[in-house]
Amino acid sequence: MTGTGGTGGTSISDPQGPVHSGGGDQNNTYYYSIGLRDSLVRAGVDRLEIVREHRRRLAKCFVWPGGYAQAADRLARHGAVVILEGPRGIGRRSAATMLLAEASVPGSRIEELPTVKEDEPLAPSPDDRYLLDLSSIGASDYPAAQRTLMLYRALVEEGGARLVVVTPSGLEWMLDAELVPSTVNLERPSGRAVFSRHLRVRGVRFAYEHLDHGDLPHLFETAPMRELDRLAGLVVQARDRAGRGTNFEHWRDEAVAAATNWSQQVAADLRQHRGAEARALLLAASMTSGGPADTVLSAAHSLLGVLGHPQDETPRLARAGLGEQFEELSLAREDDGRVRFARLAYDDAVRRHFWENFPDLRADFRVWVGECVDLPGLGAEGRARLVARFAEQALRTDRPDDLHLLIKKWTDPSAEGRLRAEAAAALELGLSHERYGSRFRSDVYQWVTTARIAPDLARVLTVVCRQVMAVTHPEQAVVRLRHLALRQESPEDIKAAARSALLELVRADRRLYGQLVHRLLPRARPADGGLEVLLALLDPAEPHVPPPWQAFVLAWRAVMAGKPAGAWSPTVQRWLAALTLGQAGEEILNALLLAAYGDRDLLNQLYVTTCDWAESEPAVMPEGLRAQRDHRVRTADRFCREIDLAQGVGSLASTSGARGTREGP
């Protein structure tokens, strides 16, 4: 982050926060990427609504880049694949998202594909829209990524879906000649227009001539779109801090100073404070800003310990007090004892300075943060802020492994479950990152398919897959939850939690329901656990969408053939009750008959199960599925006649006759 002057020009710091996006308020899409500062794991908040909030807000900020209209025209045909090229920072991923959103139809979905094809079938349909983001792929991995792209392209073209691909900047020369006809080159949108829209969406009033000032024109020409988004956010922060009697020019100048000048100021401050104790206190304050003064001091001592710095032998009373140290570092201790920086966003600049200028200490910073989460005065909110601030710097400096290692550390048995929330937050931030999200989704896949996994890590993965990944990447979430639910070596409570999360997700989506059934059928053996999941999936007592009937029949066939009648008969009876009460349609009878068709023993058991239910309602029947006896008899009589016909008997026996013998004809 530098000021104007020389050949360097002016730049803004580059956090991976909410990105420039937009174009139409599409409420029928699943996909959207949330930035580091907008946590999805928030108690009592609907995660899908958070995604929609961001989509609605950011949609209003979208400005078409050059070439967008051409890409939209190409994407209009069924089976289209559009490959977006262009320089980094112009909003290519956002453009890809909006192209897909605008090409969507009611009921369609947008799904981001993994950059490394997983061992799961992809079956696109005409309403499906796919995003493949290869922007973070390096030169050594790009040939393999292109082979994966070609596999996806063939499937998308065959299924009549749409696919938009974002390629890595600077590697255009490596693109396979077979893919070149599908490329569209995007050009930078108007930075002034992007910044103006972000201000308007945030409710900031301004005049256009106020934007022709200082560094702003240069930033409009050079700054990445997400930096202009952040700059608009800093204007809002400056407005909220300033209060009455100030105007846009004041907020603008403070925001631009925070975005462009603080790096030089931090460097100047550190030249004045070369002692390890002062620098440790400054970094600790930036990481725990908003926390109690005692916690800041403890964090500084912890950092010195991690770095192996020798203790100061000067008697404590002979050294500067905490207030004096804070004053020397321009830190403000508020009336409630919490420590903050007086300058707007100065803590951001301090963190960036240390990560950029001490690269050899980044691993030590990771170890330090891993210890700081245990500081007693930090509190849950303070720990969440600490994790978010560390994640921002680790990912900004291309160190996703630092997050990976902390997630494993915080879910290790030695942590005794105390830091599961911090591990979940770190994983969420990785999954939500624009550049490294696919890397963390791949990490989750590797974890759930590995031979051994720590119990607390499995618990964290279950929560994050259901609450975070399921909102933006539902199919990938189902795959990972399925592996967690079927892990035979996991404790029963962990498998049950994963099974519950899996069932909750697929019961709300017919497509996911069908995909899960087809993936479980090869494992529909008693020892594999697939039958238990299928049987639970078939239960009508839980809220669900109307199931896809082919998959429903196949699931029933597998359960009837693989489990004893005593296991599945209660579920049949609940479906009969749902039919009787008008909560299910007549197709349920056909599905049950088709599942048992050709197997006389299964048909006989269906007959007996039906008669038992008609004669005496089970005590375990859910309250919402209890039906009067005469209504049960009418439904049972009709179904038993259908079973007779399926066995070629005709209507020779009545329901009451069957109840008398308690067996089928």
C-alpha positions in Angstrom: 0.0 0.0 0.0 1.8 3.1 -1.2 1.0 6.8 -1.8 1.1 8.6 -5.1 4.6 9.4 -6.4 7.3 7.9 -8.6 6.3 5.1 -10.9 4.5 3.1 -8.3 1.3 5.2 -8.4 -1.4 4.7 -5.7 -2.8 1.4 -4.6 -5.2 0.3 -1.9 -4.6 -2.7 0.4 -6.0 -5.9 -1.1 -8.1 -7.8 1.4 -10.2 -10.7 0.1 -13.4 -9.2 1.3 -16.8 -8.9 -0.4 -16.2 -8.6 -4.1 -17.6 -6.4 -6.9 -20.6 -8.3 -8.2 -24.1 -7.6 -9.5 -26.6 -7.6 -12.3 -30.2 -8.5 -11.5 -31.9 -9.6 -8.3 -31.9 -13.3 -9.0 -33.4 -15.2 -6.1 -33.3 -18.6 -7.8 -29.5 -19.2 -7.5 -27.7 -21.2 -4.8 -24.2 -19.9 -5.4 -22.5 -16.8 -4.0 -19.2 -16.2 -2.3 -19.2 -14.4 1.0 -16.1 -12.4 2.0 -13.9 -12.8 5.1 -15.6 -10.0 7.0 -19.1 -11.6 6.7 -19.3 -14.7 8.7 -21.9 -17.3 7.8 -21.6 -19.2 11.1 -23.8 -16.9 13.1 -26.2 -18.2 15.7 -29.9 -17.6 14.9 -29.3 -16.3 11.4 -30.6 -18.0 8.2 -27.4 -18.7 6.1 -29.3 -18.7 2.8 -30.8 -15.3 3.7 -27.3 -13.9 4.4 -26.2 -15.1 0.9 -29.3 -13.4 -0.6 -28.7 -10.2 1.3 -25.2 -10.0 -0.3 -26.4 -10.9 -3.7 -29.1 -8.3 -3.6 -26.7 -5.6 -2.4 -23.9 -6.4 -4.7 -26.1 -7.0 -7.7 -26.8 -3.3 -7.6 -23.1 -2.5 -7.7 -22.3 -4.4 -10.9 -21.0 -2.5 -13.9 -20.7 -4.4 -17.1 -17.0 -4.8 -18.2 -16.1 -4.6 -21.8 -17.0 -7.8 -23.6 -19.8 -8.7 -21.2 -22.5 -8.4 -23.9 -20.6 -10.8 -26.2 -20.3 -13.3 -23.4 -24.0 -13.1 -22.6 -24.9 -13.7 -26.3 -22.8 -16.8 -26.4 -24.2 -18.1 -23.2 -27.8 -17.8 -24.5 -27.7 -21.2 -26.4 -28.2 -24.5 -24.7 -25.0 -26.3 -23.9 -22.9 -23.1 -24.1 -19.4 -22.9 -22.5 -17.9 -19.5 -22.2 -14.3 -19.0 -21.1 -13.5 -15.5 -19.6 -10.1 -14.0 -20.0 -8.8 -10.7 -18.8 -6.4 -9.0 -16.3 -6.7 -9.7 -12.6 -8.9 -7.3 -10.6 -11.5 -6.4 -13.2 -14.2 -8.5 -11.6 -14.1 -11.6 -13.9 -15.5 -13.9 -11.3 -18.3 -11.5 -10.5 -19.0 -11.2 -14.2 -19.2 -15.0 -14.5 -21.6 -15.2 -11.6 -23.9 -12.5 -13.1 -23.7 -14.1 -16.6 -25.0 -17.3 -15.1 -27.6 -15.5 -12.9 -29.0 -13.6 -15.9 -29.1 -16.8 -18.0 -31.1 -18.7 -15.2 -34.7 -19.6 -15.3 -37.1 -20.1 -12.3 -36.2 -23.2 -10.5 -32.7 -23.4 -12.0 -29.5 -23.5 -9.9 -26.0 -22.3 -10.1 -23.2 -24.6 -8.8 -19.5 -24.1 -8.6 -17.5 -27.1 -9.9 -14.4 -28.3 -8.2 -11.2 -27.6 -10.0 -10.1 -31.2 -9.5 -12.8 -33.6 -10.5 -14.0 -35.7 -7.6 -15.1 -39.3 -7.8 -18.8 -38.2 -8.1 -20.9 -38.2 -11.3 -21.9 -34.9 -12.8 -25.3 -35.1 -14.6 -26.2 -31.7 -16.0 -29.7 -30.8 -17.0 -30.9 -27.9 -19.3 -31.7 -25.7 -16.3 -28.3 -26.1 -14.6 -25.7 -23.3 -14.6 -22.1 -24.0 -13.6 -19.1 -21.9 -12.7 -15.5 -23.1 -12.9 -13.0 -20.7 -11.4 -9.4 -21.5 -12.4 -8.1 -18.1 -11.6 -5.9 -19.3 -8.8 -4.4 -22.2 -10.8 -0.7 -22.0 -11.4 1.2 -22.8 -14.6 2.2 -26.3 -13.5 -1.4 -27.3 -12.7 -3.0 -25.6 -15.6 -2.7 -28.4 -18.2 -4.5 -30.8 -15.7 -7.1 -28.2 -15.0 -7.8 -27.8 -18.7 -8.3 -31.6 -19.0 -10.9 -31.4 -16.2 -12.5 -28.4 -18.0 -12.8 -30.5 -21.2 -14.5 -33.3 -19.3 -17.0 -30.8 -17.8 -17.5 -29.2 -21.2 -18.5 -32.5 -22.8 -21.0 -33.2 -20.0 -22.5 -29.6 -20.1 -22.9 -29.7 -23.9 -24.5 -33.1 -23.8 -26.9 -32.1 -21.0 -27.8 -28.7 -22.5 -26.6 -26.8 -19.4 -24.4 -23.7 -19.3 -20.8 -23.3 -18.0 -18.7 -20.1 -17.5 -15.0 -20.5 -16.8 -12.6 -18.0 -15.3 -9.0 -18.6 -16.5 -5.8 -17.6 -14.7 -4.5 -14.2 -15.7 -1.2 -14.3 -17.6 -1.5 -17.9 -18.8 -3.6 -17.2 -21.9 -0.7 -18.6 -24.0 -1.2 -22.0 -22.4 -4.9 -22.3 -23.3 -5.5 -25.4 -25.5 -6.3 -24.5 -29.1 -9.5 -26.6 -28.8 -10.8 -24.2 -26.1 -9.8 -20.9 -27.8 -13.1 -20.5 -29.8 -15.0 -20.4 -26.5 -13.0 -17.5 -25.0 -14.2 -13.9 -24.5 -11.8 -11.2 -23.4 -13.2 -8.9 -20.7 -12.0 -5.3 -20.2 -11.9 -3.2 -17.1 -15.3 -1.5 -16.2 -15.4 2.1 -15.3 -13.8 2.4 -11.8 -15.7 5.7 -11.2 -19.0 4.0 -12.0 -18.2 1.0 -9.7 -17.2 3.3 -6.8 -20.3 5.5 -7.3 -22.6 2.5 -7.2 -21.1 1.1 -4.1 -21.5 4.5 -2.4 -25.2 4.8 -3.5 -26.0 1.2 -2.3 -24.5 2.2 1.1 -26.7 5.4 1.2 -23.8 7.9 0.8 -24.8 11.2 -0.8 -22.2 12.9 -2.9 -21.7 15.1 -6.0 -19.8 13.8 -9.0 -17.3 16.6 -8.8 -16.3 15.3 -5.4 -14.8 12.3 -7.0 -12.3 14.4 -9.0 -9.9 14.8 -6.1 -6.5 13.7 -5.1 -5.7 10.0 -5.6 -9.3 9.0 -6.6 -8.9 9.4 -10.4 -5.8 7.3 -10.3 -7.5 4.6 -8.2 -10.4 4.5 -10.6 -8.0 3.6 -13.3 -5.8 1.0 -11.5 -7.4 -0.4 -8.3 -9.1 -3.8 -8.4 -12.8 -3.8 -8.1 -12.8 -5.3 -4.6 -10.5 -2.4 -3.5 -13.0 0.1 -4.7 -15.7 -1.8 -2.8 -13.6 -1.6 0.4 -12.9 2.1 -0.2 -16.6 2.8 -0.3 -16.9 0.9 3.0 -14.2 3.0 4.5 -16.2 6.2 3.5 -19.1 4.8 5.5 -16.9 4.1 8.5 -15.5 7.6 8.4 -19.0 9.0 8.2 -20.2 7.0 11.1 -17.2 8.0 13.2 -17.3 11.7 12.4 -20.9 12.4 13.4 -22.6 15.7 12.7 -21.0 18.7 11.2 -19.0 16.8 8.6 -19.6 16.2 4.9 -18.6 13.8 2.1 -15.3 15.6 1.4 -14.2 14.9 5.0 -15.3 11.2 4.9 -13.7 10.8 1.5 -10.3 12.2 2.5 -10.2 10.1 5.7 -11.1 7.0 3.8 -8.5 7.6 1.0 -5.9 8.3 3.7 -6.8 5.0 5.5 -6.6 3.1 2.2 -3.5 4.6 0.7 -1.3 6.3 3.3 -1.3 4.2 6.4 1.4 1.7 5.2 3.9 4.6 5.1 2.7 5.8 8.5 3.1 2.3 10.0 6.6 2.0 8.6 7.5 5.4 10.1 6.0 4.4 13.5 8.0 1.2 13.6 11.2 3.1 12.8 10.6 5.0 16.0 9.9 1.8 17.9 12.6 -0.7 17.1 12.3 -2.6 20.4 10.7 -6.1 20.3 8.4 -5.3 23.3 6.9 -2.2 21.6 6.5 -4.0 18.2 4.9 -7.0 19.8 2.4 -4.8 21.7 1.5 -3.0 18.4 0.9 -6.2 16.5 -1.0 -7.7 19.5 -3.2 -4.6 19.6 -3.9 -4.9 15.9 -4.9 -8.5 16.2 -7.0 -8.1 19.4 -8.3 -4.5 18.7 -11.6 -4.0 20.6 -10.4 -6.3 23.4 -9.5 -5.6 27.0 -6.1 -4.0 27.7 -5.0 -6.9 29.8 -5.6 -9.3 26.9 -3.6 -7.1 24.6 -0.7 -7.2 27.0 -1.0 -11.0 27.4 -1.1 -11.4 23.7 2.1 -9.4 23.3 3.9 -11.5 26.0 2.7 -14.6 24.2 4.2 -13.4 20.9 7.6 -12.6 22.5 7.5 -16.1 24.0 6.8 -17.8 20.7 9.6 -15.8 19.1 12.0 -16.8 21.8 12.7 -13.2 22.9 14.6 -13.0 26.2 12.8 -11.6 29.1 13.5 -8.0 30.1 15.4 -8.2 33.4 14.5 -4.6 34.4 12.2 -4.6 37.4 8.6 -4.2 36.3 8.0 -1.1 38.4 11.0 0.5 36.7 9.5 0.1 33.2 6.8 2.1 31.5 3.2 1.4 32.6 0.6 0.0 30.2 -1.0 3.4 29.7 2.3 5.0 28.8 3.1 2.2 26.3 -0.3 2.7 24.7 0.2 6.4 24.4 3.6 6.0 22.7 2.0 3.7 20.1 -1.0 6.0 19.6 -3.4 3.4 21.1 -6.6 4.5 22.8 -7.9 2.8 25.9 -11.5 3.6 26.1 -13.6 4.1 29.3 -14.6 0.4 29.3 -11.0 -0.7 29.2 -11.0 -1.8 25.6 -8.1 -0.9 23.3 -8.5 0.6 19.8 -6.5 2.5 17.3 -7.4 6.2 16.9 -6.9 6.3 13.1 -9.5 4.7 10.8 -8.5 1.2 9.7 -5.0 1.6 11.2 -5.1 -1.8 12.7 -5.5 -3.3 9.2 -2.4 -1.5 8.0 -0.4 -2.7 11.0 -1.3 -6.3 10.4 -0.5 -6.0 6.7 2.8 -4.4 7.5 3.9 -7.2 9.7 2.8 -10.0 7.4 4.4 -8.3 4.3 7.7 -7.2 5.9 8.4 -10.2 8.2 7.7 -13.1 5.9 10.1 -15.3 7.8 7.9 -14.9 10.9 4.6 -15.9 9.3 4.8 -19.5 10.6 5.5 -18.1 14.1 2.5 -15.8 13.8 0.4 -18.9 13.1 1.7 -20.6 16.2 1.1 -17.4 18.2 -2.5 -17.1 17.1 -3.0 -20.8 17.9 -2.0 -20.0 21.5 -3.8 -16.6 21.7 -7.3 -18.2 21.3 -6.8 -19.6 24.8 -6.3 -16.2 26.4 -9.0 -16.0 29.2 -10.0 -12.4 28.6 -10.6 -12.6 24.9 -14.1 -14.0 24.9 -16.0 -15.6 22.1 -16.4 -12.4 20.0 -12.7 -11.6 20.5 -11.7 -15.0 19.4 -13.8 -14.7 16.3 -12.2 -11.4 15.4 -8.8 -12.8 16.0 -9.4 -15.8 13.7 -10.9 -13.6 11.0 -7.9 -11.1 11.1 -5.4 -14.0 11.0 -7.3 -15.7 8.1 -7.3 -12.4 6.1 -3.5 -12.1 6.3 -2.7 -15.8 5.8 -4.9 -16.0 2.7 -3.7 -12.6 1.4 -0.1 -13.8 1.6 -0.9 -17.1 -0.1 -0.6 -19.3 3.0 -3.9 -21.3 3.1 -1.9 -24.1 4.8 -1.7 -21.9 7.9 -5.5 -22.1 8.3 -5.5 -25.8 7.5 -3.0 -26.4 10.3 -4.9 -24.4 12.8 -8.1 -26.2 12.0 -6.4 -29.5 12.7 -4.8 -28.1 15.9 -8.0 -26.7 17.3 -9.9 -30.0 16.7 -7.1 -32.3 18.0 -8.2 -34.4 21.0 -5.8 -32.5 23.1 -8.0 -29.4 22.7 -10.8 -31.3 24.4 -13.5 -29.7 22.2 -12.9 -26.1 23.6 -11.9 -24.6 20.2 -14.4 -26.2 17.8 -16.1 -22.9 17.2 -12.8 -21.3 16.2 -12.0 -24.2 13.9 -15.4 -23.9 12.3 -14.9 -20.1 11.8 -11.4 -20.7 10.2 -12.8 -23.3 7.9 -15.7 -21.1 6.9 -13.4 -18.2 6.1 -11.3 -20.5 3.9 -14.4 -21.9 2.1 -15.7 -18.4 1.6 -12.5 -17.0 0.1 -12.7 -16.0 -3.6 -9.3 -17.5 -4.5 -8.9 -20.4 -2.1 -12.5 -21.5 -1.6 -12.0 -24.5 -4.0 -8.8 -25.5 -2.2 -10.6 -25.7 1.2 -13.6 -27.6 -0.4 -11.0 -30.1 -1.6 -9.4 -30.2 1.9 -12.8 -31.1 3.3 -13.2 -33.9 0.8 -9.8 -35.3 1.6 -10.6 -35.2 5.4 -13.9 -37.0 5.1 -12.5 -39.7 2.8 -9.3 -40.3 4.8 -8.9 -43.5 6.9 -8.9 -41.7 10.3 -10.3 -38.4 11.4 -10.3 -36.7 14.8 -13.9 -36.7 16.3 -14.0 -33.0 16.8 -12.8 -32.4 13.2 -15.7 -34.6 12.1 -18.1 -32.6 14.2 -16.8 -29.3 12.7 -17.0 -30.6 9.2 -20.6 -31.7 9.7 -21.7 -28.3 10.9 -19.8 -26.3 8.3 -21.0 -28.6 5.4 -24.6 -28.2 6.5 -24.5 -24.5 7.4 -22.0 -23.0 5.0 -21.2 -25.3 2.1 -24.8 -26.4 1.6 -25.9 -22.8 0.9 -23.3 -22.2 -1.9 -22.3 -25.7 -3.0 -25.1 -28.1 -2.0 -24.1 -31.0 -4.1 -20.6 -31.0 -2.8 -22.0 -30.7 0.7 -24.1 -33.8 0.2 -21.1 -35.7 -1.0 -19.1 -34.8 2.1 -21.9 -35.4 4.6 -22.6 -38.8 3.0 -19.0 -39.8 3.7 -19.2 -38.6 7.3 -22.5 -40.4 7.8 -21.2 -43.7 6.6 -17.8 -43.8 8.3 -18.0 -47.1 10.2 -15.0 -46.2 12.5 -16.6 -43.0 13.8 -18.5 -42.8 17.1 -22.2 -43.3 16.7 -23.1 -39.8 17.8 -20.9 -38.3 15.1 -22.4 -40.5 12.4 -25.9 -39.7 13.7 -25.2 -35.9 13.5 -23.9 -36.2 10.0 -26.8 -38.4 9.0 -29.3 -35.9 10.4 -27.6 -33.0 8.5 -27.5 -35.0 5.3 -31.2 -35.9 5.5 -32.2 -32.4 6.4 -30.4 -31.1 3.3 -31.7 -33.7 0.7 -35.3 -33.8 2.0 -35.6 -30.2 0.8 -34.4 -30.8 -2.7 -35.7 -33.4 -5.2 -32.5 -33.4 -7.2 -30.3 -33.9 -4.1 -32.7 -36.6 -2.9 -32.3 -38.5 -6.2 -28.6 -38.2 -6.3 -28.2 -39.5 -2.7 -30.4 -42.5 -3.4 -28.4 -43.5 -6.5 -25.1 -43.1 -4.6 -26.3 -45.2 -1.7 -27.7 -48.1 -3.7 -24.3 -49.7 -4.3 -23.8 -49.5 -0.5 -27.2 -50.8 0.4 -25.8 -53.6 2.5 -26.4 -54.0 6.2 -22.7 -53.6 7.1 -22.3 -50.4 5.1 -24.9 -48.2 6.8 -26.5 -47.1 3.5 -29.7 -48.9 4.3 -30.2 -47.0 7.5 -29.8 -43.7 5.7 -32.2 -44.8 3.0 -34.8 -45.9 5.5 -34.5 -42.6 7.4 -34.8 -40.8 4.1 -38.1 -42.6 3.3 -39.8 -41.5 6.6 -42.8 -39.3 5.8 -42.9 -38.0 9.4 -40.1 -35.6 8.6 -40.7 -32.4 6.5 -39.8 -33.1 2.9 -40.5 -32.1 -0.7 -42.4 -34.7 -2.9 -39.7 -37.2 -3.6 -38.5 -38.1 -7.1 -40.6 -41.2 -7.6 -38.1 -43.4 -9.5 -35.5 -42.8 -6.8 -38.2 -43.3 -4.2 -39.1 -46.7 -5.6 -35.5 -47.8 -5.9 -34.8 -46.8 -2.3 -37.8 -48.8 -1.1 -36.7 -51.8 -3.1 -33.3 -51.8 -1.5 -34.7 -51.3 2.0 -37.3 -54.1 1.6 -34.7 -56.5 0.2 -32.0 -55.6 2.6 -33.6 -55.2 6.0 -36.1 -57.3 8.0 -39.8 -56.4 7.6 -39.9 -55.3 11.2 -37.5 -52.4 10.4 -39.4 -51.0 7.4 -43.0 -51.9 8.2 -43.6 -48.9 10.5 -42.4 -46.5 7.7 -44.9 -48.1 5.3 -47.7 -47.6 7.9 -46.7 -43.9 8.3 -47.0 -43.5 4.5 -50.5 -45.1 4.6 -51.5 -42.8 7.3 -50.2 -39.8 5.4 -52.2 -40.9 2.4 -55.3 -41.4 4.5 -55.0 -37.9 5.9 -54.4 -36.3 2.5 -50.7 -35.6 3.2 -49.6 -37.8 0.4 -51.0 -38.8 -3.0 -52.1 -42.1 -4.5 -48.7 -42.5 -6.2 -47.4 -43.8 -2.8 -49.3 -47.0 -3.3 -47.9 -47.5 -6.8 -44.4 -46.8 -5.5 -44.7 -49.4 -2.7 -46.2 -52.0 -5.1 -43.4 -51.4 -7.7 -40.8 -51.7 -5.0 -42.1 -55.2 -4.0 -43.2 -56.3 -7.4 -42.1 -59.8 -8.4 -41.3 -60.8 -4.9 -44.2 -62.7 -3.3 -42.7 -62.6 0.2 -42.4 -58.8 0.1 -45.9 -58.4 -1.3 -47.3 -60.7 1.4 -45.4 -58.7 4.1 -46.9 -55.4 2.6 -50.3 -57.0 2.9 -49.9 -58.1 6.5 -48.3 -54.7 7.4 -51.3 -52.9 5.9 -53.9 -55.1 7.7 -52.1 -54.6 11.0 -52.2 -50.9 10.6 -55.9 -50.9 9.7 -56.8 -53.0 12.7 -54.8 -51.3 15.4 -52.8 -48.1 15.0 -49.2 -48.5 16.4 -48.6 -46.7 19.6 -45.4 -45.1 18.1 -47.4 -43.4 15.3 -46.5 -39.7 15.3 -49.4 -37.5 16.5 -49.7 -35.8 13.1 -50.3 -39.1 11.4 -53.0 -40.6 13.5 -56.2 -41.5 11.5 -59.6 -42.8 12.5 -60.1 -46.6 12.2 -62.8 -46.4 9.5 -60.6 -44.2 7.4 -57.7 -46.6 7.9 -59.9 -49.5 6.9 -60.9 -47.8 3.6 -57.3 -47.1 2.7 -56.1 -50.6 3.7 -59.0 -52.2 1.7 -57.9 -50.3 -1.5 -54.2 -51.1 -1.1 -54.8 -54.8 -0.3 -56.9 -55.1 -3.5 -53.9 -53.6 -5.4 -51.6 -56.1 -3.8 -53.9 -59.0 -4.8 -53.9 -57.8 -8.4 -50.1 -57.5 -8.4 -50.0 -61.2 -7.5 -52.5 -62.1 -10.1 -55.1 -63.1 -7.5 -57.7 -60.5 -8.4 -60.2 -59.1 -5.9 -60.7 -62.5 -4.2 -60.0 -61.5 -0.7 -61.2 -58.6 1.4 -59.2 -56.6 3.9 -61.3 -58.0 6.7 -60.5 -61.6 5.5 -56.9 -60.8 5.4 -57.1 -59.5 9.0 -58.6 -62.7 10.0 -55.7 -64.8 8.7 -53.0 -62.1 9.2 -51.3 -63.1 6.0 -51.6 -62.4 2.3 -53.3 -64.6 -0.2 
